[in-house]
């Protein structure tokens, strides 16, 4: 695979189409964290949360599924589990609820 340099920052890019995470600026995560006044760990979590809905929407469109969202799948999962007589405490734990 041939590599090319990014003209903006000089980083080496693999050949082919670059992957995008939403509409994030071309700053590094550390630079964005500093600019936003938050920790790098928090910035990484925000980047994932920002990119996930767009990624999910593209995958659903590619699969030909309309009207689905991550939240609707979460609700569907919980409903199916409860309809199979799974204890409420177990379903709640699987969904990440503390109490």
C-alpha positions in Angstrom: 0.0 0.0 0.0 1.4 3.4 -1.0 1.2 6.2 1.6 0.7 9.9 1.0 1.3 12.9 3.3 -1.6 14.9 4.5 -1.0 18.5 3.3 -2.7 20.0 6.4 -0.5 18.4 9.1 2.1 16.2 7.3 0.8 12.9 8.8 1.2 9.9 6.6 -2.2 8.7 5.2 -2.9 5.3 3.7 -3.8 5.1 0.1 -7.5 5.1 -0.5 -10.5 6.9 0.8 -9.9 8.5 4.3 -12.3 7.5 7.0 -14.3 10.4 8.6 -15.7 10.6 12.1 -18.7 12.9 11.6 -17.8 16.6 11.1 -14.8 16.7 13.5 -12.2 19.3 12.8 -8.8 18.1 11.7 -7.3 18.7 15.1 -5.9 15.8 17.1 -8.0 14.6 20.1 -5.5 16.1 22.5 -5.7 19.5 20.8 -9.6 19.4 20.8 -9.6 18.4 24.4 -7.3 21.3 25.3 -9.4 23.7 23.2 -12.7 22.5 24.9 -11.1 22.6 28.4 -11.8 18.9 29.1 -9.7 15.8 29.6 -8.4 13.7 26.8 -10.4 10.7 28.1 -13.6 12.8 28.0 -12.8 14.0 24.5 -12.3 10.4 23.3 -15.8 9.5 24.7 -17.4 12.5 23.0 -15.7 11.6 19.7 -17.2 8.1 19.8 -20.7 9.5 20.8 -20.5 12.0 17.9 -19.4 9.4 15.3 -21.7 6.6 16.3 -25.1 7.9 15.2 -23.8 8.8 11.7 -22.1 5.3 11.4 -25.3 3.6 12.5 -27.4 5.6 10.1 -25.1 4.7 7.2 -25.2 1.0 8.1 -29.0 1.0 8.4 -29.3 2.8 5.0 -27.0 0.3 3.4 -29.0 -2.6 4.8 -32.2 -1.0 3.5 -33.7 -0.6 7.0 -35.7 2.6 7.5 -36.8 4.3 10.7 -34.3 2.4 13.0 -32.1 4.0 15.5 -29.7 2.8 18.2 -32.4 3.7 20.8 -35.1 1.8 19.0 -32.9 -1.3 18.9 -32.2 -0.8 22.6 -35.9 -0.7 23.3 -36.7 -3.7 21.1 -34.0 -5.7 22.9 -35.5 -4.8 26.3 -39.0 -5.6 25.1 -38.0 -9.0 23.7 -36.2 -9.9 26.9 -39.1 -9.0 29.1 -41.5 -10.9 26.9 -39.4 -14.0 27.4 -39.9 -13.6 31.2 -36.3 -12.4 31.8 -36.2 -10.8 35.3 -36.5 -7.1 35.2 -33.3 -6.7 37.3 -31.4 -8.7 34.6 -32.8 -6.6 31.7 -32.1 -3.4 33.7 -28.5 -4.5 34.3 -28.0 -5.4 30.6 -29.1 -1.9 29.6 -26.6 -0.4 32.0 -28.9 0.9 34.7 -27.4 1.0 38.1 -30.6 0.5 40.2 
